[in-house]
Amino acid sequence: MQHAQQRDNPALLIGAKLSVGIVQARFNADLTDRMAEGCVAELHALGVKPDAIRHITVPGALEIPLALAALAENDDFDALIALGCVIRGDTYHFELVCNTSAAGVQQVALEFGLPVANGIITVDTEAQAHARIDKGRECARVAVEMANLLVEIGD
């Protein structure tokens, strides 16, 4: 069986009718601010209207899932995006934050049946984080595509 090559489906990357919520962690704000700027710019490029984007911030990655759930309960969003940056330190706290935040983001998506693009990057060094700064743009594309895909599946 031949596997399909991974590529964007242009028909699913039209965001003109979508409403998207973004939850950004302020921890490592110099990095997450840049991720959020790229995310919002990409959403605009995909046609999501500025007034259809709600961008909120929370202290850190562990707070992201609760804020996502609060937005999902609002039921006005077609997709959500989580943005954060966790850089390894010298303690076990890194693993705890990475695993817990990822599980929480996934739980929100499944509980609410809502696409949640996980842009919480987990890296060993700040240099690695800078190399992944475009994750915000990627998440914008994932959010729009998945929101449109769920509409298509539901038709």
N, C-alpha and C positions, 0 to 999 in steps of 0.2 A: 504494500500500500504506500503510495507516495504522499508525503506530508505537504500540505499547502504552505507556501512561503509566507512568513508573517509580513503583512503590509496593512496599512490603513485602508479602510473601506470609505472612500470619499462620500458616499451617500449617507453614511452614518455620522459624518463630521460636520453637520450643519446645526449650529446652536441657536438659531434665530428665535425659536419658540421655547427655549429652555430657561429654567431658573436654577441657579447653582449656588450652593453655600460653601464657603471656604472657612476652615478652622485652622489657624496658624498658631504654633507655639512661639512664645516670645523668647524662650531660652535659646541661646545662640542666635539672637535676633539679626546680627549682621548677615548671617547666612539665610535664615528663614525669610527675612525681608526681601532679599533678592529672589528667593524661590517664589514668593507670593507675587512679586512684580511680574515675573515671567509667566506665572499662572494666569494672572488677570489679563495680561497682554495677549496671551494665546487664546483665552476665552473670547476676548473681543475679536481677534482675528478669525475665529470660528463662527462669529455672528451673534454671540451671546450679548444681549444689550446691557449696558452699564447698570441700569436700574434693576436688572434681573440677577445681579450678583450681590450676595451678602457676605462680607468678609469680617470675621471676628477673630480676636486673638485670645489666647489663654496662656497661663504661666509656662507650662511645659508639656511634653509629650503625653504624660500620664493623664492630663486633663482633657486631652483632645476627644477621647471617646464619649465622655459625658456631654460635652458641647455638641458633638455630632448628633447624639441621641436627642438632645433638646431641639436642634434644628429639624431633625427627621420627624419629631412629634408635631411640629408646626405644619407639616404636610404640604408646604408650598414649594418644595424643591424637587427637581427632577433628578438631581445628583448632588453629591457632596464630595468635598476634597479635604484631606487631612495633610497638613504640611508641618514638618518638624525636622529637627536635626539632633541626633544623639551621638556624641563623640565619646569613645571608650575612655574611661578613666582607670584608676588603679584599684577599683573595688568591684564587687559583684553587682553594684547598682546598675551598671550598664546593661547587663543581661536582663535584669528585672524590668527596667524601663522599656527595652526593646520588645521583649516578649509580651509584656502586659499591654503595651499600647497597640501592638499589632493585633493581638487577640481582641481587644476592645473595638478596634476599627472594624474588624471582620464581623464581630457580633452585631454591631449596629447595622451593617449592610444586610445581614441575614435576617435579623429581627424585623426590620422595617421594609425589606424587599426593595431597597434603594441602592443604586450604585454608589459606592464610596471608593474613590481613588486614594490609595494609601501612598502619600508622599513623605512619610516619616523616614528620612534616611538614617541609617545606622552605620557608622564608619569608625575606623580606628584612629584617624588623624584628621586635622582640619584641612590638610591638603586634599585628602580623599573627598571631603565634603565639598570643597570648591570644584572638584572635578565632576561632581554630581549635581551642580547647581541648577541644571536644566530640568531636574525632576518635576519642578512646578509646571513647566510647559507640558511635559509628558502627561502629568496628571490631568491637566485641562483636556487634553485629547481623549484620555481614557474616560473621563466623566461624560463628555459629550457623546462619545461613541456608545458607551454602555447605556446611557439614558435613551438614546434613539433605538438601540438594539432591543431594549425591554419593551418599548412601544411597538416595534416591529413584531416581536414574538407574541405580544398580546393581541395583535390584529387578527 
